[in-house]
């Protein structure tokens, strides 16, 4: 059995999509979801989906030995960042080499780095008049959005698109591709 642990900070729509994708798969399970926000909607989604979910604060995360031990106890084959916004510390990365992946709502290296997430990315794409945008799934290293790229998918955009419509197009790419890429990495 392959095990996935998900880290999320927000609504959890990608986490739910991943959980649902693997729900009937006897070879893969989502062992747990962790969030750094007490009020994150991902906690409600996990309760409804009957997946263990846990909140942790910055202190617990910064004391990475404790958090690393918790995760090691779950024996994850893959740690998936699904809208998780904190930078992953080096000891954490070293404890799980080539086992932590992230999805970014742009075609990296464009619109990556500290502070570039969610609506901020889509607004930047709109303001720069790009003709396409997309998603990047990549390994996590010590720097924001600089790990080796695993997969990218793009979608055309036009001058009529708003930041919100760009976000919707990107979400559709995330929902379509993220679980499939995870499955390929695990098999």
C-alpha positions as CSV (number, residue, x, y, z in Angstrom):
1,X,0.0,0.0,0.0
2,X,1.4,3.4,-1.0
3,X,0.7,6.2,1.4
4,X,0.1,9.9,0.8
5,X,0.2,12.7,3.4
6,X,-1.3,16.0,2.3
7,X,-0.3,19.5,3.7
8,X,-2.9,22.2,3.0
9,X,-3.6,25.7,4.2
10,X,-6.9,26.7,2.8
11,X,-10.2,25.4,1.4
12,X,-8.9,22.0,0.6
13,X,-10.4,21.6,-2.9
14,X,-7.3,20.0,-4.3
15,X,-7.0,17.8,-1.2
16,X,-10.6,16.6,-1.6
17,X,-10.0,15.9,-5.3
18,X,-6.9,13.8,-4.5
19,X,-8.8,11.9,-1.7
20,X,-11.7,11.2,-4.0
21,X,-9.4,10.1,-6.9
22,X,-7.8,7.5,-4.7
23,X,-10.9,6.5,-2.7
24,X,-11.5,3.3,-4.6
25,X,-7.8,2.5,-5.2
26,X,-6.7,-0.5,-3.1
27,X,-3.0,0.3,-3.8
28,X,-3.0,4.0,-2.5
29,X,-4.4,5.7,0.5
30,X,-4.4,9.2,1.8
31,X,-3.2,8.5,5.4
32,X,-3.7,12.0,6.8
33,X,-4.1,15.7,6.1
34,X,-2.2,18.4,8.1
35,X,-3.1,22.1,8.1
36,X,-1.5,25.1,9.6
37,X,-4.8,27.0,9.9
38,X,-7.2,26.2,12.7
39,X,-10.1,27.4,10.6
40,X,-9.1,25.9,7.3
41,X,-12.0,24.5,5.4
42,X,-9.9,21.5,4.6
43,X,-10.6,20.2,8.1
44,X,-14.4,20.1,7.4
45,X,-13.8,18.4,4.1
46,X,-11.6,15.7,5.8
47,X,-14.2,15.2,8.5
48,X,-16.9,14.7,5.8
49,X,-14.6,12.4,3.8
50,X,-13.5,10.5,7.0
51,X,-9.8,11.2,6.5
52,X,-7.7,12.0,9.6
53,X,-6.9,15.7,9.7
54,X,-4.7,17.6,12.1
55,X,-3.9,21.2,12.8
56,X,-0.4,22.3,13.8
57,X,1.1,25.7,14.6
58,X,4.3,27.3,13.4
59,X,6.1,26.2,16.6
60,X,5.4,22.6,15.9
61,X,6.4,23.0,12.3
62,X,9.6,24.9,13.1
63,X,10.6,22.2,15.6
64,X,10.9,20.1,12.5
65,X,12.2,17.1,14.4
66,X,8.9,16.6,16.2
67,X,6.9,17.1,13.0
68,X,9.3,14.9,11.0
69,X,8.8,12.1,13.6
70,X,5.1,12.3,13.3
71,X,5.2,12.1,9.5
72,X,7.8,9.3,9.6
73,X,5.4,7.4,11.8
74,X,2.9,7.5,9.0
75,X,5.5,6.1,6.5
76,X,4.4,8.3,3.6
77,X,5.6,7.4,0.1
78,X,4.7,11.0,-1.0
79,X,4.0,14.2,0.8
80,X,1.8,16.4,-1.3
81,X,1.5,20.2,-0.8
82,X,-1.9,21.2,-1.9
83,X,-2.2,24.9,-1.3
84,X,0.2,24.8,1.6
85,X,1.9,28.2,1.9
86,X,4.7,27.8,4.4
87,X,8.3,27.3,3.2
88,X,9.5,23.8,4.0
89,X,12.6,23.7,6.2
90,X,15.7,22.0,5.0
91,X,15.7,19.3,7.8
92,X,12.2,18.3,6.6
93,X,13.3,18.1,3.0
94,X,16.4,16.1,4.0
95,X,14.2,13.6,5.9
96,X,12.0,13.0,2.9
97,X,14.3,13.4,-0.2
98,X,12.4,13.4,-3.5
99,X,9.2,12.7,-1.6
100,X,7.7,16.1,-1.3
101,X,5.8,17.7,-4.2
102,X,3.9,20.9,-4.7
103,X,1.5,22.3,-7.3
104,X,1.9,25.9,-8.4
105,X,-0.8,27.8,-10.3
106,X,1.5,29.1,-13.0
107,X,4.0,27.9,-15.6
108,X,7.2,28.1,-13.5
109,X,9.7,29.7,-13.6
110,X,7.2,32.5,-14.3
111,X,5.3,33.9,-11.3
112,X,7.1,31.8,-8.6
113,X,8.7,32.7,-5.4
114,X,7.8,34.1,-2.0
115,X,4.4,35.8,-2.0
116,X,3.4,34.4,-5.4
117,X,0.4,32.2,-4.7
118,X,-3.3,31.9,-5.5
119,X,-5.0,35.1,-6.7
120,X,-1.7,37.0,-6.6
121,X,-0.4,34.8,-9.4
122,X,-3.6,35.1,-11.5
123,X,-3.6,38.9,-11.1
124,X,0.1,39.1,-12.2
125,X,-0.7,36.9,-15.3
126,X,-3.6,39.2,-16.2
127,X,-1.6,42.4,-15.6
128,X,1.3,41.2,-17.8
129,X,-1.1,40.3,-20.6
130,X,0.1,36.7,-21.0
131,X,-1.5,34.6,-23.7
132,X,-1.3,31.4,-21.6
133,X,-0.9,30.2,-18.1
134,X,-1.1,26.8,-16.4
135,X,0.1,24.6,-13.6
136,X,3.5,23.3,-12.5
137,X,3.9,20.2,-10.4
138,X,7.4,20.1,-8.9
139,X,9.6,18.6,-6.3
140,X,10.1,20.8,-3.2
141,X,13.5,22.0,-2.3
142,X,14.8,24.7,0.1
143,X,13.6,27.6,-2.1
144,X,10.1,28.6,-3.0
145,X,9.0,27.1,-6.4
146,X,12.5,26.2,-7.5
147,X,12.5,22.4,-7.3
148,X,12.8,20.1,-10.3
149,X,9.7,20.3,-12.5
150,X,7.7,17.0,-12.8
151,X,4.8,18.1,-15.0
152,X,3.3,21.2,-16.6
153,X,0.0,21.8,-18.3
154,X,-1.1,25.1,-20.0
155,X,-4.3,26.8,-21.0
156,X,-4.8,29.7,-23.3
157,X,-6.1,33.0,-21.9
158,X,-7.3,36.1,-23.6
159,X,-7.4,39.8,-22.8
160,X,-11.1,39.3,-21.9
161,X,-10.2,36.9,-19.1
162,X,-10.4,38.3,-15.6
163,X,-8.1,37.2,-12.8
164,X,-11.1,35.1,-11.6
165,X,-11.7,33.4,-14.9
166,X,-7.9,32.7,-15.2
167,X,-8.1,31.1,-11.7
168,X,-11.0,28.9,-12.8
169,X,-9.1,27.7,-15.8
170,X,-6.1,26.9,-13.6
171,X,-8.2,25.1,-11.1
172,X,-9.6,22.9,-13.8
173,X,-6.0,21.9,-14.8
174,X,-5.2,21.2,-11.2
175,X,-8.2,19.0,-10.7
176,X,-7.6,17.1,-13.9
177,X,-3.8,16.5,-13.6
178,X,-2.7,16.6,-10.0
179,X,-4.1,13.2,-9.0
180,X,-2.9,11.5,-12.2
181,X,0.6,12.8,-11.7
182,X,0.6,11.6,-8.1
183,X,-0.6,8.2,-9.2
184,X,2.3,8.0,-11.8
185,X,4.8,9.0,-9.2
186,X,3.6,6.2,-6.9
187,X,3.4,3.4,-9.4
